């Protein structure tokens, strides 16, 4: 069950000076709404990782020789082992933020590495606004899962009201500690989702030299969901071009028409489904955007030199299973 910030017995590492930090074997998290003057100082660092996600106001974090300001929608991660402190940003009235202490999963290091600001501080800024609600929902789910009693259902999640996240609905000051294996792993899964969402969306892929950003976006839309009912008109609308201008620019820059690019993406998608699933060929065709199985068989054979069924058999050595 949750406890308040002033009632966390037996979970903190007390050094000779500075504020305590949770030990690395636990997942400990909460949402704080702190006024000006709030500060945490750990001159000996911490044995656990610290993740912070700001929902309102501004904070400031220091680790070793690095420091950063934290506004809404910014994930700041502090690795263990270096002196750190964090506080309400000087001049700001409040800082509202989710935080979590834990031992990070090994896979997270590669996702965070491009955002290292020095001395084990990682600053993931410019996370798209459309991702914020999902990140905050993941923190709420993490808070609920950390309080899960054994293998039973978790307590109800704290939910936001209205169309946007309502910070007043967050469990301010309540600290959740994931003791059990199920609670701990579920909480870490939610945090992994947060790390992946923020690091994947904060920095768009660098465009190809000379490629119009609108054409790159259209190709990304095709690759992300090749089975969708894309048309020249629908793709043009999504990148704010007229259909004729879009088709001309796409063909000139990529060397093929939008519909040719769509067909290639659908065939690649179908090949992956044949290689990795046991879906019937007719369902593979439909899932890849081909309305007619007969048309799918013909264009697949033209592209890969063999019918879909034979392609699957070859990919799996003549057997499935």
Residue, then its C-alpha position, 0 to 999 in steps of 0.5 A: x500500500x502507498x505511504x506518505x513521503x514522511x513515512x518510508x521506514x526501512x527503504x532508504x540508504x542513509x549516508x553520513x550526509x545528504x538526503x537518503x535514497x532508496x536501495x537499488x533492489x526496490x522500485x520506489x516511485x511517486x508524484x510530488x507537487x513541491x513549492x519553491x525551496x524544495x531541494x534534495x541533495x545527495x553528495x554521495x550519489x545514489x546506488x539506484x537510477x532516478x527517473x523524473x518526468x515533469x508534469x507542471x512548473x519547473x525543476x532543476x537537476x544537477x549530477x556531477x558537473x552536468x545540470x539541466x532545467x526540467x519543464x513539462x514533458x521532459x524526462x531526466x534520468x540520473x545514473x547511479x554513482x555520481x553526486x546529485x541534487x534536484x530542486x524547484x527551479x530558482x524563480x519557479x513557484x512549484x515543480x510537479x513531477x513523477x519520479x522513480x528509483x530502481x535498477x534500470x534494465x540493461x536494454x535501456x542504456x542503448x535507448x538513453x545513450x544518445x541523450x547523455x548530457x554528461x556525468x551519467x545525466x540523460x535529458x530527453x527533451x522535446x517529447x511530442x505533445x501527443x505522447x505526454x498523456x500516454x507517458x503520464x498514464x504509464x506512470x499512473x499504471x506503474x504506481x498502481x502495479x507497484x501496490x499490487x497485492x501478490x498475484x491479485x488485481x492492483x488497486x484502481x489507477x488514479x485517472x485524470x479528468x477531462x481531455x488533458x491530464x489533470x495534475x490534481x488527480x495524481x497521488x501527490x506525496x504517496x510513495x509506492x514501493x514494489x516489494x513482490x516479484x509480480x509488482x516489481x516486474x509490472x512496474x518496470x514494464x511500465x517504466x520501460x514503456x515510458x523510456x521507449x516512448x520518450x526516447x523514440x519520439x523525441x528525436x525524429x530520424x534525420x532526413x535523407x540529404x535533399x529529401x523534402x520532409x513532406x515526402x519523407x513523412x509520406x513514406x513513413x506513413x506508408x511504412x508504418x501501416x502498409x495495410x491501410x487504405x492509402x491513396x494519393x489523395x489521403x497521403x497528400x492531405x496528411x502532408x498538406x500538398x495537393x494530390x498532383x503536386x504530391x504525386x509529382x514531388x514523390x516520384x521525382x524525389x524517390x524514383x517511383x510513384x506513391x502507389x508503386x511505393x505502397x505496393x512495395x511496402x505491402x509486399x514486404x509486409x506480406x513477406x514478413x507475415x509469411x516468414x513469421x506467422x502461420x496466418x492463411x495466405x488469404x489473411x496475409x493478403x488482407x492484412x497487407x492491404x490486398x483486396x484480392x487474393x488472386x491479385x496478391x498471388x500474382x504480384x507476390x510471385x512477380x516480386x519474389x519469384x515464387x507463390x506466397x505458399x512456396x515462399x513460406x515453405x522455403x523460409x521454414x525449411x518446408x515445415x511450420x512449427 
